[in-house]
Amino acid sequence: MKILHIYKDYYPVLGGIENHVKVLAEAQVAAGHEVIVSVCNQGFASIEEVSNGVRIIKSGRLTTAASMPLSLRQLLTIRRIRADIVHVQSPFPLGEVGAWWLQSKTPLVLSYQSDVVRQKNILRLYGPLLKRVLQRADCILVNSPRYIASSPWLLPVKEKCQVVPIGVDATRFRPPAKPYADPPKLLFLGRLRYYKGLDTLIAAMTELPAEVTLDIAGTGPLYETLAAQVARLNLQSRVRFLHEVSDEALPALYQQASLFVLPSNARSEAYGIVLVEAMASGLPCVSTELGTGTSWLVQEGVTGRVVPPQNPAVMAAAIRDLLADPDSLRAMGRAARMRVETELTQERMVSRVLAVYENLLHA
């Protein structure tokens, strides 16, 4: 079959969804399908290239507004391509407009990654479009059942929704031969944005034993603010900012940690691919209860702990309890790895998505 993927960016632009589209596209090529990816280029010019069998069309962008590229050329590209299946990553208004304009007989799959949470003004314009696109979609892929139940946008179309969790390469992310760092080391990985809740985790460090350290891997707009908080709390010797970490270095980074913490504080954190990578690496996780996939991935008391957001004292207590019981920590790490092997591998994800495509074509 001929498959068209639509999103804003593609590798080598780094990001969870960018990597997810790359994994899907390359696996579908390996399965014998023709795959085209339509994204926006970083500059004004349009370019086309082939990578690992995937035809990538990068349409020139006019500008970027509210983290969204604006490109009339991408709309024209989407209109021009005749595919058997069109698969859009949402939220991405530009791509959704392009998909909405497609012939209605072309099956449309929408991967719904997150509600729009913070941009209320944009939502006034985007909301009506999103409702139409959700109605137009033939199948809506969602990463966890929690998100279907808690999203006001998905509830009206829940009969179209199908849970297909994003999986990871369980051969690449593996537990270390000798688990858990000594002294204990916490790890956070992700963009330094408001909804990641890193200020809560940094504040929790003041209530943890002095030998516990924290590595923060990633870049983002809040770096200066967070670094100032670390200095104000006198935590410079215990909190390290690793900045951008290469893709090749990620498996070792997980293996050097004792515990992974994702302290997010808003529904923008819809899933948490880093949680799956950490679990595949045999790491217990501490996440927050947001009514999203974070507390579906991390099972309270089984693969880690789930705590309320924006509560440093409760988060510190959960981390302290876990680190104080090495046997329980190891058991949770084994349970986390087992959950990935049985439910959250890339192979399972790819086969589920292809099954959705085939069902729509046969229907």
C-alpha positions, 0 to 999 in steps of 0.5 A, spaced: 500 500 500 502 507 499 502 510 505 502 518 507 505 520 513 503 528 515 507 532 521 511 538 522 518 535 523 522 529 521 529 526 523 534 529 524 529 534 528 529 530 535 523 529 538 518 523 541 513 524 535 518 525 530 522 519 532 515 515 532 514 517 525 521 515 523 520 508 526 513 507 523 515 509 516 521 505 516 518 499 519 512 500 513 518 500 508 521 494 510 514 490 510 514 492 503 510 498 503 511 505 499 511 510 504 512 518 503 512 523 509 510 530 508 513 535 513 516 542 513 523 544 512 527 548 517 528 554 512 524 557 506 526 552 500 523 545 499 527 539 498 526 532 497 530 526 499 530 518 501 532 515 507 532 508 509 527 507 503 522 513 506 521 518 501 521 525 505 518 531 502 520 537 506 516 543 504 519 550 505 516 554 511 514 561 511 515 562 518 513 559 525 507 561 530 506 558 537 510 552 535 507 551 529 510 551 522 506 555 516 507 552 509 502 553 504 507 548 500 506 543 505 498 544 503 499 543 496 504 537 497 498 533 501 493 535 496 498 532 490 499 526 493 494 520 492 495 515 497 491 509 499 492 511 507 493 518 510 496 518 517 496 525 521 500 526 527 495 531 532 495 536 534 498 539 528 493 544 525 496 545 518 497 537 517 490 537 519 487 542 514 491 538 509 488 532 511 481 535 511 481 537 504 483 530 501 478 526 498 473 523 503 474 516 500 481 516 502 482 513 509 484 517 514 488 515 520 489 520 526 494 519 531 491 523 537 498 525 541 495 530 546 489 536 547 491 543 546 492 545 553 495 552 554 494 556 548 487 558 549 486 563 544 489 559 539 484 553 541 478 558 539 480 558 532 483 551 532 477 547 536 472 548 530 477 545 525 479 539 530 472 537 531 471 537 524 478 533 523 476 528 528 469 527 525 472 526 518 477 521 521 476 513 520 480 511 526 483 515 531 489 512 535 490 514 542 496 511 546 492 510 552 485 508 555 486 514 560 486 519 555 480 517 551 476 517 558 479 524 560 479 528 553 473 532 552 475 532 544 475 524 544 469 523 548 464 525 543 468 520 538 470 515 542 467 509 538 472 511 533 478 511 538 483 505 538 488 504 543 495 503 540 501 505 545 507 507 542 513 502 543 520 502 544 526 498 541 526 493 547 533 490 544 536 497 544 534 499 551 535 494 556 537 493 563 544 493 565 548 487 568 549 490 575 542 494 576 542 501 580 547 506 581 550 507 588 550 512 590 543 513 588 542 517 582 535 520 579 534 521 572 529 526 568 530 526 560 526 531 556 525 538 554 525 543 559 518 546 558 513 548 563 509 542 563 514 538 565 514 540 572 522 540 573 521 545 579 517 540 583 523 535 582 528 540 584 524 542 590 523 535 592 531 534 592 532 538 598 528 533 602 532 527 600 538 524 603 545 528 601 548 522 597 542 522 592 543 526 585 539 528 579 541 528 572 537 533 568 538 531 560 535 536 555 534 543 553 529 548 553 526 555 554 526 554 562 533 552 563 535 559 566 530 559 570 531 552 573 538 553 573 537 559 578 532 555 582 538 550 583 543 555 585 538 558 590 537 552 593 544 550 594 544 544 590 549 545 584 553 539 587 547 534 587 543 536 580 547 536 573 544 539 567 547 534 561 543 539 556 542 535 549 544 528 549 545 524 543 541 519 541 546 514 541 548 515 548 541 514 551 541 507 553 547 508 557 544 514 560 538 510 563 543 504 565 547 509 570 540 511 573 537 508 580 530 511 578 527 515 573 522 521 575 517 524 570 514 530 574 509 533 569 504 538 571 499 538 565 495 534 560 500 536 555 504 530 558 499 525 554 503 519 555 511 519 556 515 515 551 521 516 556 517 512 561 517 506 556 524 507 555 526 507 562 521 501 563 525 497 558 531 499 561 529 496 568 528 502 571 522 503 576 519 510 575 515 516 579 510 519 575 504 524 576 497 523 576 494 527 570 489 523 568 493 521 562 498 515 560 503 517 565 499 513 570 497 508 565 504 506 564 507 507 571 502 502 575 502 504 582 506 500 587 508 495 581 512 498 576 513 505 580 509 510 584 504 515 582 504 521 586 500 528 585 503 533 581 506 540 584 507 537 591 515 536 592 514 533 599 509 527 597 514 526 591 520 526 595 517 521 600 515 516 594 522 517 592 525 516 599 521 510 600 523 507 593 530 508 595 530 505 602 528 498 599 532 495 594 529 489 594 522 492 592 526 497 587 529 491 583 522 487 583 519 494 580 524 494 575 523 487 573 516 488 572 517 494 568 521 491 563 516 485 563 511 490 561 515 493 555 516 486 553 509 484 553 505 490 551 510 496 549 515 494 544 516 497 537 514 491 533 507 490 537 506 497 535 508 497 528 503 491 527 497 494 530 498 500 526 498 496 519 492 492 522 488 498 522 490 500 515 488 494 512 482 493 516 480 500 513 482 498 506 478 492 506 472 495 509 
